[in-house]
Structures are given as C-alpha cells and as structure tokens.
C-alpha cells in the first residue's frame, strides 16, 4: 500500500502535518513517537523473553 504513494503525495502529507501542528510542535511530536516506539519494543522484548 505504501509503495503506491509517490513523492508528491508525501510532500502534501508533510505540508498538512506542518499546517495542523505548526513547525515548533513537530519535533516534540516525533520525540514522543520515538519514545513510544522504544517502550513498545522494550515491552515486546520483555514479553518474548519471559515466555
């Protein structure tokens, strides 16, 4: 599904994100997303090692 998205579509999506969240909030948004992914990986790693 994501293979069918071209460069133009990604630019439009990026522009919409900038308009919705503003330039200053985007780094905070991605930082929070990164921390959430790190916690998810840690939890799934702990779960698989305890089985």
N, C-alpha and C positions, 0 to 999 in steps of 0.2 A: 504494500500500500504506500509506504513512504518513498519507494523507488519511483513512483509516478509523479512526485512533487518536484517541480523544476526550480531553478534559481529565482525566477520571478515570483513564484508563489512564496518561497522562503522570505524574500525581501518584503513582500506585502504582509506576511505574518509578523515579521520583525517590526515593521512600521506600526502595525496595530498594537503590539505589545508596548512599544515606546509611547504611543498615544494614550493607552489605558493606564499605564503605571508611572509614566514620567521617567526621565533619564536618571534621576537620583535614586529611585527605588529599585531599579533593575539589578544593580549589584547585590542589594540586600535580598532580593527575591531569589537570585541564583545561589547566594550563600546559604540561604535557608533550604533550598532544594538539595544542594550538595550535602549539607549536614543530615538531612532526612534520608538521602540515599546511603550515606555512610552508616547510619543507625540501622537501616533495613538490612544492609549487607552483614553487619555485625550480628544482628539478631538471627538472620538465616544461617550464618556460620555457626553460631552457638547452638542453634536448634539441630543442625545436621550432625554436630559433634557429640551431642548428648544422646542421639538415637543409637 
